[in-house]
């Protein structure tokens, strides 16, 4: 028969059990503890004298009534900023005053280079639009570099923002959290407007050698139409005619054909060889030699780049 303790509450075992269960504090009455002051409870829960010292220093520095050095510094900073802006404006106005008068025939901008573009551009390359004639023929190397920049920019955005295929497929059923909700009025208007936007964009591309426009402006118009369609109907409906494979083929194919065309252009020009592509009759749609296909390649490249930026930033995939 076990022995019953008369003083169980003060037994070692009972005190151990209560301490393990957290019912008692073993240091209660044995250590001197003071509550934290109100200033110590601000910010961090643990008293940090270094932080309080930094706060006092910042308060002193920001108190302009006491810190005269800071007040003087801010005044001189504002005064120096205004003086610098006025000096910059004066320098720019002085520079503009020394520029030649607009339309001055003796100005340095009216030299033999611009005269060559104007007098012999249509004869040598067959384009009526002098701007397109200059950009895609005389300065074709620069335009080719700009197109390569667009390709590299779109590739970098895809590499940085592309989501895994598994993640995109897993959200296919709940894709409306990324897609706009169906709107009957918006969809009806889009069905009417988007074909007109595409038609107008292709008109700008194909007519760039005859009137203002070209591959860059026409490609931007087509890209805007794609963005409007995908915003209204969603990515899954857009993928029926412009999916990831179509995007890759159009973008890579346009740049590749553009590269081959410009290499032929550079090779024949550098070696004084005759161009086999006929210039046609100036003013006709099928004219200007290789400027027309180059406009098409540039337009497709620009349209794909604009759509890729929108798709990657919005969804992480095509």
Secondary structure, DSSP 8 states (H G I E B T S, - for coil): -----S--TTSHHHHHHHHHHTSS-TTTTTS------TGGGSSSSS--HHHHHHHHHHHHHH-TTT-HHHHHHHHHHHHHHHHHHHHHHHHHHHHHHTS--TT-TTSTTSSHHHHHHHHHHHHHH--S-HHHHIIIIITHHHHHHHHHHHHHHHHHHHHHH---HHHHHHTSTTGGGTS----HHHHHHHHHHHHHHHHHHHHHHHTTTTSS--HHHHHHHHHHHHHHHHHHH-HHHHTTTS-HHHHHHHHHHHHHHHHHHHHHHHHHHHTT---SS----TTSSS-STTHHHHHHHHHHHHHHHHHHHHHHHHTS--
